[in-house]
Amino acid sequence: MTLAAPDNSEAMDSGQSGFTLVEVLVTLALIAMLSTIMVGAIGQLAQLSAASSKNDAQVEMDALVSYLEQTISGAQARPLMEHFSDRHIFLEGSNSGIKFVSIARLGTDLRGLRDISISVEGDTDRKTLLQETHPRRFSGSEDLAGSSVTLAGNLMAVTFEYRQKTGTGSWTDRWVAAGQLPAAIRVSISAIRLGVRVEVSRVIFLSATG
């Protein structure tokens, strides 16, 4: 008679090592700690990204208002062509636009007097700031033809205000004084860039006065 050897496979299987409860708890704790670290790192990256976006938007708006300051501060005490023969208006301004005479670049090395118009167009919260340059006398030459350029788009608000005397008097949203330039013009601009709201305001003093 042959006796069959006892089957010890179940006993061997039951004796094999596996994950203990302590090991599982340690693993879960490590995962939780790593998750906390990752969430913190992502939050810091989001803050850095938002700060970078705000800085870029601020640089853009500062550059725009600096260009406006450079252009408007050079307004000349000369009548606009459309008012040359009647009221001699040097500068015509409203809350949303301004017209004046200034020296503009005509080519690589040439400059000349031009009527310049800076105006706001567009919807309530998507405005565009435009600049138009017009010749002051009729000419068939192409280099004297009027031109238009977009200074900035997707703006929330652009406003112009005017003051007659430096340091005194109140600001007004309209200027049509004959034979006279305002002493200062205040430009305020607001825009949203990548979800960041940016606002700039600057007082521009005119170098020439009427």
C-alpha positions as CSV (number, residue, x, y, z in Angstrom):
1,M,0.0,0.0,0.0
2,T,1.3,3.4,-0.9
3,L,0.4,6.3,1.3
4,A,-0.2,9.7,-0.4
5,A,1.9,12.5,0.9
6,P,-0.1,15.2,2.7
7,D,-0.8,18.3,0.6
8,N,0.9,21.2,2.4
9,S,0.3,23.8,-0.4
10,E,-2.5,25.5,1.6
11,A,-0.3,25.7,4.6
12,M,2.6,27.1,2.6
13,D,0.4,29.7,1.0
14,S,-1.0,30.7,4.3
15,G,2.5,31.1,5.6
16,Q,3.7,33.4,2.9
17,S,4.4,37.0,3.9
18,G,2.0,39.8,2.7
19,F,1.2,43.5,3.6
20,T,0.6,44.0,7.2
21,L,-1.8,46.6,8.5
22,V,1.0,48.7,9.8
23,E,2.7,48.8,6.3
24,V,-0.6,49.8,4.7
25,L,-1.1,52.6,7.2
26,V,2.5,53.8,6.7
27,T,2.0,53.8,2.9
28,L,-1.3,55.7,3.1
29,A,0.4,58.3,5.4
30,L,3.2,58.8,2.9
31,I,0.7,59.3,0.1
32,A,-1.2,61.8,2.1
33,M,2.0,63.7,3.0
34,L,3.1,63.8,-0.7
35,S,-0.4,64.9,-1.7
36,T,-0.2,67.8,0.7
37,I,3.3,68.8,-0.6
38,M,2.0,68.7,-4.2
39,V,-1.1,70.7,-3.4
40,G,1.1,73.3,-1.7
41,A,3.6,73.4,-4.6
42,I,0.8,73.8,-7.2
43,G,-0.7,76.6,-5.1
44,Q,2.7,78.4,-5.1
45,L,3.1,77.9,-8.8
46,A,-0.4,79.4,-9.4
47,Q,0.5,82.4,-7.2
48,L,3.8,82.9,-9.1
49,S,1.9,82.7,-12.4
50,A,-0.7,85.2,-11.3
51,A,2.0,87.5,-10.1
52,S,3.9,87.2,-13.4
53,S,0.7,87.9,-15.4
54,K,-0.1,90.9,-13.3
55,N,3.5,92.2,-13.8
56,D,3.3,91.7,-17.6
57,A,-0.1,93.5,-17.7
58,Q,1.3,96.3,-15.6
59,V,4.3,96.7,-17.9
60,E,2.0,96.8,-20.9
61,M,-0.3,99.5,-19.4
62,D,2.7,101.5,-18.2
63,A,4.2,101.5,-21.7
64,L,0.9,102.6,-23.2
65,V,0.4,105.5,-20.9
66,S,4.1,106.5,-21.3
67,Y,3.6,106.6,-25.1
68,L,0.5,108.8,-24.6
69,E,2.4,111.1,-22.3
70,Q,5.2,111.5,-24.9
71,T,2.8,112.2,-27.7
72,I,0.3,114.5,-25.9
73,S,2.9,116.5,-24.0
74,G,4.3,117.8,-27.3
75,A,1.0,119.4,-28.3
76,Q,1.6,122.7,-30.1
77,A,-0.1,126.0,-29.6
78,R,-1.4,126.0,-33.2
79,P,-5.0,125.8,-34.5
80,L,-6.4,122.5,-35.7
81,M,-7.0,122.6,-39.5
82,E,-10.8,122.1,-39.0
83,H,-10.9,125.2,-36.8
84,F,-8.2,127.2,-38.6
85,S,-10.4,129.9,-40.0
86,D,-13.0,130.3,-37.3
87,R,-12.3,129.8,-33.6
88,H,-8.6,128.8,-33.6
89,I,-9.0,125.8,-31.4
90,F,-5.5,124.5,-30.4
91,L,-6.8,121.3,-28.7
92,E,-10.3,119.8,-28.7
93,G,-10.9,117.2,-26.0
94,S,-13.7,115.1,-24.6
95,N,-13.8,112.3,-22.0
96,S,-13.2,109.7,-24.7
97,G,-10.9,111.4,-27.2
98,I,-8.5,114.2,-27.9
99,K,-7.4,116.2,-31.0
100,F,-4.3,118.4,-31.1
101,V,-1.4,119.6,-33.3
102,S,2.0,118.0,-32.8
103,I,5.3,117.2,-34.6
104,A,5.1,113.7,-36.0
105,R,7.5,111.5,-37.8
106,L,7.0,111.5,-41.6
107,G,9.8,109.1,-42.6
108,T,13.1,107.9,-41.4
109,D,14.6,111.3,-40.8
110,L,11.8,113.7,-41.5
111,R,9.3,115.3,-39.0
112,G,6.5,117.7,-39.6
113,L,3.4,119.2,-38.0
114,R,0.3,117.0,-38.1
115,D,-3.2,117.0,-36.6
116,I,-3.3,114.0,-34.3
117,S,-6.5,112.4,-33.0
118,I,-6.5,109.8,-30.2
119,S,-10.0,108.3,-29.6
120,V,-11.7,105.4,-27.9
121,E,-14.0,103.0,-29.9
122,G,-15.8,99.8,-29.2
123,D,-18.2,98.1,-26.8
124,T,-18.7,98.7,-23.1
125,D,-15.9,96.4,-21.8
126,R,-13.9,95.8,-25.0
127,K,-12.6,99.2,-26.1
128,T,-9.9,100.0,-28.6
129,L,-7.6,103.0,-28.4
130,L,-6.8,104.4,-31.9
131,Q,-4.5,107.2,-33.1
132,E,-5.0,109.0,-36.4
133,T,-2.5,111.4,-38.0
134,H,-3.7,113.9,-40.6
135,P,-1.7,116.2,-42.9
136,R,-2.2,119.9,-42.3
137,R,-2.3,120.9,-46.0
138,F,-3.5,119.2,-49.2
139,S,-0.9,117.3,-51.0
140,G,-0.9,114.4,-53.5
141,S,2.3,113.0,-52.0
142,E,1.8,109.7,-50.3
143,D,4.1,110.5,-47.5
144,L,1.7,113.2,-46.3
145,A,-1.4,110.9,-46.4
146,G,-3.3,110.3,-43.2
147,S,-2.6,107.2,-41.2
148,S,-4.3,105.2,-38.5
149,V,-2.8,102.8,-35.9
150,T,-4.3,100.8,-33.0
151,L,-2.5,101.6,-29.8
152,A,-4.3,99.0,-27.6
153,G,-7.3,96.7,-27.6
154,N,-9.5,94.9,-25.2
155,L,-9.6,97.8,-22.7
156,M,-12.3,98.3,-20.1
157,A,-12.1,102.1,-19.9
158,V,-10.0,105.0,-21.2
159,T,-10.8,108.6,-20.0
160,F,-9.3,112.0,-20.6
161,E,-9.6,114.9,-18.2
162,Y,-8.4,118.5,-18.5
163,R,-7.2,121.2,-16.2
164,Q,-6.6,124.9,-17.1
165,K,-3.9,125.8,-14.6
166,T,-1.2,123.7,-13.1
167,G,-1.8,122.8,-9.5
168,T,-5.1,124.7,-9.2
169,G,-8.7,124.3,-10.4
170,S,-10.8,121.2,-10.9
171,W,-10.6,118.7,-13.7
172,T,-13.2,118.8,-16.5
173,D,-14.1,116.2,-19.1
174,R,-14.2,118.6,-22.0
175,W,-11.8,121.2,-23.5
176,V,-12.7,123.6,-26.4
177,A,-11.0,126.8,-25.3
178,A,-10.1,129.0,-28.2
179,G,-6.4,130.0,-28.5
180,Q,-5.4,128.1,-25.4
181,L,-4.0,124.7,-24.4
182,P,-4.8,123.1,-21.1
183,A,-2.0,123.1,-18.5
184,A,-2.4,119.4,-17.8
185,I,-4.3,116.3,-19.1
186,R,-5.1,113.3,-16.9
187,V,-5.3,109.9,-18.7
188,S,-6.8,106.9,-16.9
189,I,-6.8,103.4,-18.4
190,S,-8.1,100.1,-17.0
191,A,-8.0,96.6,-18.6
192,I,-8.1,92.9,-17.8
193,R,-5.2,90.8,-18.9
194,L,-5.4,87.0,-18.3
195,G,-8.0,87.5,-15.6
196,V,-5.9,90.3,-13.9
197,R,-7.4,93.8,-13.6
198,V,-4.8,96.5,-14.1
199,E,-5.4,100.3,-13.8
200,V,-3.0,103.2,-14.6
201,S,-3.5,106.9,-14.4
202,R,-1.0,109.7,-15.2
203,V,-1.1,113.5,-15.3
204,I,0.5,114.8,-18.5
205,F,1.9,118.3,-18.4
206,L,2.0,120.1,-21.8
207,S,5.3,121.6,-22.7
208,A,3.7,124.4,-24.8
209,T,0.9,126.6,-23.6
210,G,-1.3,128.9,-25.5
